[in-house]
Amino acid sequence: MPGARLAYDVAGDGPVIALLHAWIVDRRMWDDVVPDLVRHHTVVRYDKRGFGETEVTAAVRYSNRRDVVAVLDAVGATQAVLVGVSGGAIVALDTAIEYPGRVSALVLVAPGISGFESDDTPEEGAIGREMERHEEARDWDELVELELMVWVDGLRGSAHRVPAVRERVRQMNLETYRRHADEPLDDIEPLTPRATGRLTEVTVPTLVVVGDLDVSQTLAAARRIGGEVQGARAVSMSGVAHLPPMERPSEFVELLSGFLAEVGA
């Protein structure tokens, strides 16, 4: 792709599933679900620009949706089920709107919606401002600790709730800041108009998955998708925060496999 070399993996055989990671981790977040999925599918996962092993080579105007399509082209996939988490879900949803012929189904986990905003709680707002302060100071260790508290522990959870997942996310998140913080990544071409006013354009089977320990904006976005995307199914996972595929990989694979079997994707 112009300005970047996208790192990706492909394994398995069968209908294609493309996995889009959350933006506090990289494609390694899927390590626990890939072995089960490749039994019946071709599974593609890649590192978004600014993450993991993807190398940004030049400052260019780029589109995250075109990057998804480029990865599909690279593996010879005309269509794929897009499974995105958090920021990856935003990209998956935008891609389904811009390139509807390339997407056979959507699985949106802990989703956002481009252009969508809802009010934070006072606690969430205060933590967000503290994150901004540490990011401006390039205090990566403190910033990552706050992100772990919000996205992995859950604001109603504990730092001891999922310690192994917490440590994996910490390592990936720190690597992201230390390796990619100075890359020229700001010139993103947004979906226009944004997805928040175009959800009725989504016509593929859609599954929305959230954890009940997630933040209020994620839960609000999930409700919005569930209410406006025709036929969308919604599942809430109890005692889970922002990364269900990492916290409960077996349960997540069961949900995903059941959905795909039901809709024939």
SEVOMAR-609569 format. One record per residue (C-alpha): residue in one letter; residue number from 1; x, y, z. Coordinates in nm, 3 decimals, m for minus. Example, Ala and Ser with C-alpha at 12.3 -4.5 7.8 and 13.67 -1.06 7.14 Angstrom:
! SEVOMAR-609569
   resn   resi        px        py        pz
      A      1     1.230    m0.450     0.780
      S      2     1.367    m0.106     0.714
//
This chain:
! SEVOMAR-609569
   resn   resi        px        py        pz
      M      1     0.000     0.000     0.000
      P      2     0.119     0.358    m0.060
      G      3     0.324     0.471     0.235
      A      4     0.320     0.144     0.428
      R      5     0.406    m0.223     0.423
      L      6     0.117    m0.400     0.595
      A      7     0.217    m0.705     0.800
      Y      8    m0.036    m0.987     0.778
      D      9    m0.080    m1.361     0.834
      V     10    m0.304    m1.605     0.649
      A     11    m0.382    m1.963     0.751
      G     12    m0.644    m2.232     0.703
      D     13    m0.880    m2.313     0.420
      G     14    m1.242    m2.227     0.348
      P     15    m1.452    m1.909     0.359
      V     16    m1.241    m1.608     0.451
      I     17    m1.254    m1.436     0.790
      A     18    m1.053    m1.114     0.828
      L     19    m0.966    m1.016     1.185
      L     20    m0.919    m0.646     1.267
      H     21    m0.752    m0.580     1.601
      A     22    m0.836    m0.322     1.867
      W     23    m0.618    m0.013     1.881
      I     24    m0.446    m0.089     2.210
      V     25    m0.304    m0.417     2.078
      D     26    m0.190    m0.567     1.744
      R     27    m0.275    m0.877     1.543
      R     28    m0.139    m1.100     1.823
      M     29    m0.461    m1.032     2.014
      W     30    m0.614    m1.311     1.802
      D     31    m0.361    m1.580     1.899
      D     32    m0.609    m1.776     2.111
      V     33    m0.893    m1.785     1.857
      V     34    m0.708    m1.851     1.531
      P     35    m0.633    m2.223     1.597
      D     36    m1.006    m2.298     1.625
      L     37    m1.113    m2.077     1.335
      V     38    m0.866    m2.221     1.084
      R     39    m1.033    m2.561     1.108
      H     40    m1.311    m2.441     0.880
      H     41    m1.199    m2.102     0.746
      T     42    m0.918    m1.913     0.584
      V     43    m0.821    m1.664     0.855
      V     44    m0.644    m1.338     0.770
      R     45    m0.519    m1.094     1.031
      Y     46    m0.304    m0.786     0.983
      D     47    m0.145    m0.501     1.177
      K     48    m0.306    m0.165     1.112
      R     49    m0.077     0.126     1.029
      G     50     0.089     0.236     1.351
      F     51     0.077    m0.108     1.513
      G     52     0.278    m0.427     1.539
      E     53     0.502    m0.517     1.248
      T     54     0.344    m0.288     0.990
      E     55     0.601    m0.040     0.868
      V     56     0.502     0.312     0.767
      T     57     0.744     0.420     0.495
      A     58     0.613     0.765     0.399
      A     59     0.368     1.034     0.500
      V     60     0.070     0.989     0.267
      R     61    m0.304     1.038     0.281
      Y     62    m0.448     0.694     0.336
      S     63    m0.772     0.507     0.401
      N     64    m0.811     0.230     0.657
      R     65    m1.089     0.086     0.440
      R     66    m0.862     0.062     0.137
      D     67    m0.603    m0.110     0.356
      V     68    m0.859    m0.379     0.443
      V     69    m0.939    m0.429     0.075
      A     70    m0.568    m0.439    m0.011
      V     71    m0.512    m0.720     0.240
      L     72    m0.806    m0.913     0.094
      D     73    m0.664    m0.860    m0.254
      A     74    m0.322    m0.982    m0.139
      V     75    m0.466    m1.316    m0.026
      G     76    m0.695    m1.351    m0.326
      A     77    m1.021    m1.304    m0.133
      T     78    m1.310    m1.149    m0.323
      Q     79    m1.525    m1.145    m0.006
      A     80    m1.471    m1.191     0.366
      V     81    m1.643    m1.189     0.699
      L     82    m1.499    m0.887     0.880
      V     83    m1.449    m0.932     1.254
      G     84    m1.337    m0.610     1.424
      V     85    m1.279    m0.512     1.784
      S     86    m1.306    m0.152     1.908
      G     87    m1.127     0.068     1.651
      G     88    m1.109    m0.238     1.428
      A     89    m1.489    m0.258     1.444
      I     90    m1.514     0.104     1.328
      V     91    m1.297     0.018     1.027
      A     92    m1.494    m0.300     0.957
      L     93    m1.825    m0.111     0.964
      D     94    m1.693     0.169     0.744
      T     95    m1.553    m0.087     0.497
      A     96    m1.887    m0.264     0.473
      I     97    m2.051     0.069     0.383
      E     98    m1.789     0.177     0.129
      Y     99    m1.718    m0.167    m0.021
      P    100    m2.037    m0.366     0.033
      G    101    m1.949    m0.624    m0.230
      R    102    m1.634    m0.726    m0.042
      V    103    m1.806    m0.807     0.288
      S    104    m2.020    m1.116     0.345
      A    105    m2.095    m1.058     0.717
      L    106    m1.993    m0.830     1.004
      V    107    m1.898    m0.915     1.360
      L    108    m1.854    m0.592     1.558
      V    109    m1.701    m0.642     1.902
      A    110    m1.690    m0.359     2.158
      P    111    m1.772    m0.133     1.862
      G    112    m1.753     0.232     1.790
      I    113    m1.916     0.411     1.496
      S    114    m1.738     0.676     1.291
      G    115    m1.895     1.011     1.365
      F    116    m2.085     0.886     1.670
      E    117    m2.049     1.052     2.009
      S    118    m2.223     0.997     2.339
      D    119    m2.167     1.151     2.679
      D    120    m1.901     0.999     2.902
      T    121    m1.968     0.950     3.269
      P    122    m1.781     1.200     3.493
      E    123    m1.534     0.925     3.584
      E    124    m1.471     0.836     3.219
      G    125    m1.425     1.202     3.128
      A    126    m1.170     1.255     3.405
      I    127    m0.971     0.947     3.303
      G    128    m0.980     1.056     2.937
      R    129    m0.831     1.393     3.028
      E    130    m0.560     1.220     3.233
      M    131    m0.480     0.997     2.934
      E    132    m0.442     1.304     2.713
      R    133    m0.204     1.461     2.965
      H    134     0.021     1.154     2.974
      E    135     0.013     1.121     2.595
      E    136     0.121     1.482     2.548
      A    137     0.406     1.420     2.797
      R    138     0.497     1.096     2.617
      D    139     0.473     0.917     2.949
      W    140     0.396     0.583     2.793
      D    141     0.410     0.370     3.108
      E    142     0.152     0.580     3.292
      L    143    m0.064     0.613     2.983
      V    144    m0.066     0.237     2.927
      E    145    m0.156     0.175     3.290
      L    146    m0.461     0.400     3.255
      E    147    m0.561     0.228     2.931
      L    148    m0.532    m0.111     3.098
      M    149    m0.756     0.009     3.380
      V    150    m1.025     0.124     3.137
      W    151    m1.009    m0.135     2.859
      V    152    m0.885    m0.453     3.028
      D    153    m0.982    m0.428     3.395
      G    154    m1.305    m0.242     3.324
      L    155    m1.392     0.059     3.537
      R    156    m1.603    m0.167     3.756
      G    157    m1.342    m0.442     3.754
      S    158    m1.006    m0.504     3.917
      A    159    m0.641    m0.515     3.810
      H    160    m0.642    m0.877     3.928
      R    161    m0.946    m0.980     3.723
      V    162    m0.762    m1.112     3.412
      P    163    m0.390    m1.080     3.494
      A    164    m0.256    m1.283     3.201
      V    165    m0.460    m1.085     2.948
      R    166    m0.358    m0.764     3.119
      E    167     0.011    m0.844     3.080
      R    168    m0.024    m0.938     2.713
      V    169    m0.208    m0.614     2.638
      R    170     0.046    m0.412     2.836
      Q    171     0.332    m0.550     2.628
      M    172     0.160    m0.490     2.296
      N    173     0.043    m0.142     2.394
      L    174     0.385    m0.030     2.515
      E    175     0.546    m0.163     2.198
      T    176     0.299     0.038     1.993
      Y    177     0.387     0.367     2.160
      R    178     0.761     0.306     2.171
      R    179     0.786     0.182     1.814
      H    180     0.527     0.388     1.629
      A    181     0.466     0.710     1.823
      D    182     0.668     0.921     1.581
      E    183     0.531     0.777     1.257
      P    184     0.336     1.016     1.028
      L    185    m0.013     0.873     1.072
      D    186    m0.247     1.169     1.100
      D    187    m0.353     1.213     0.736
      I    188    m0.642     0.965     0.741
      E    189    m0.913     0.985     0.477
      P    190    m1.241     0.943     0.669
      L    191    m1.553     0.777     0.541
      T    192    m1.774     1.057     0.408
      P    193    m2.046     1.087     0.524
      R    194    m1.960     0.906     0.845
      A    195    m2.120     0.576     0.939
      T    196    m2.332     0.715     1.221
      G    197    m2.591     0.841     0.972
      R    198    m2.562     0.545     0.733
      L    199    m2.624     0.234     0.941
      T    200    m2.933     0.149     0.739
      E    201    m2.702     0.100     0.438
      V    202    m2.555    m0.212     0.601
      T    203    m2.731    m0.510     0.447
      V    204    m2.504    m0.801     0.543
      P    205    m2.570    m1.022     0.848
      T    206    m2.433    m0.844     1.154
      L    207    m2.346    m0.962     1.503
      V    208    m2.265    m0.715     1.781
      V    209    m2.076    m0.839     2.088
      V    210    m2.008    m0.635     2.402
      G    211    m1.889    m0.700     2.754
      D    212    m2.099    m0.558     3.033
      L    213    m1.788    m0.405     3.200
      D    214    m1.717    m0.183     2.898
      V    215    m1.740     0.196     2.893
      S    216    m2.065     0.382     2.836
      Q    217    m1.980     0.506     2.484
      T    218    m1.910     0.152     2.362
      L    219    m2.236     0.026     2.507
      A    220    m2.424     0.317     2.350
      A    221    m2.266     0.250     2.008
      A    222    m2.360    m0.117     2.032
      R    223    m2.721    m0.024     2.107
      R    224    m2.722     0.217     1.813
      I    225    m2.596    m0.050     1.572
      G    226    m2.838    m0.306     1.708
      G    227    m3.127    m0.066     1.663
      E    228    m3.047     0.063     1.313
      V    229    m2.875    m0.220     1.123
      Q    230    m3.155    m0.436     0.991
      G    231    m3.154    m0.782     1.146
      A    232    m2.850    m0.720     1.364
      R    233    m2.804    m0.965     1.650
      A    234    m2.663    m0.845     1.981
      V    235    m2.489    m1.042     2.255
      S    236    m2.368    m0.914     2.592
      M    237    m2.098    m1.114     2.770
      S    238    m2.121    m1.097     3.148
      G    239    m1.812    m1.004     3.347
      V    240    m1.614    m0.903     3.037
      A    241    m1.460    m0.567     2.944
      H    242    m1.338    m0.435     2.606
      L    243    m1.157    m0.739     2.464
      P    244    m1.391    m1.042     2.464
      P    245    m1.180    m1.250     2.220
      M    246    m0.884    m1.227     2.458
      E    247    m1.078    m1.271     2.782
      R    248    m1.306    m1.555     2.670
      P    249    m1.159    m1.696     2.347
      S    250    m1.350    m2.026     2.352
      E    251    m1.681    m1.857     2.425
      F    252    m1.613    m1.599     2.156
      V    253    m1.530    m1.863     1.894
      E    254    m1.851    m2.044     1.984
      L    255    m2.053    m1.723     1.935
      L    256    m1.880    m1.643     1.608
      S    257    m1.906    m1.996     1.468
      G    258    m2.273    m2.025     1.563
      F    259    m2.353    m1.692     1.399
      L    260    m2.169    m1.779     1.078
      A    261    m2.337    m2.118     1.058
      E    262    m2.677    m1.957     1.112
      V    263    m2.635    m1.697     0.839
      G    264    m2.441    m1.922     0.602
      A    265    m2.145    m1.686     0.576
//
